[in-house]
Amino acid sequence: MHDGMNLVAKEFVATRDDLQGVLVLSQFTGAARELTDALLVNPYAVDEFAGAIHQALTMPLEEQAERMRRMRAQVEDNNIYRWAGMLLSETSKQADARQPVGEKA
């Protein structure tokens, strides 16, 4: 329901090189902020969830492909290397900010 689905959702998208399929994803997951072409649902709202499943099952192949193409690009762009680079960059900024003026590491 929450963050346990992030990796599974991204793995699903990454493996769909045929561009078919629809991702139905809880709006409470972190991945929901990145994978906005998924059908986002409140998993506690049964009617909404059922509607999203119906939409997924009846979605035209062209729309599936376009949504999947955008999500695959998102997953490809926001990979572990980008995350690590951003983390190291932010760590460096924090270290520089704590260093007294005029001193060098």
Summary of the structure (lengths in Angstrom):
residues: 105
radius of gyration: 18.8
end to end distance: 44.9
largest distance: 64.4
contacts: 254
relative contact order: 0.14
helix: 63%
strand: 6%
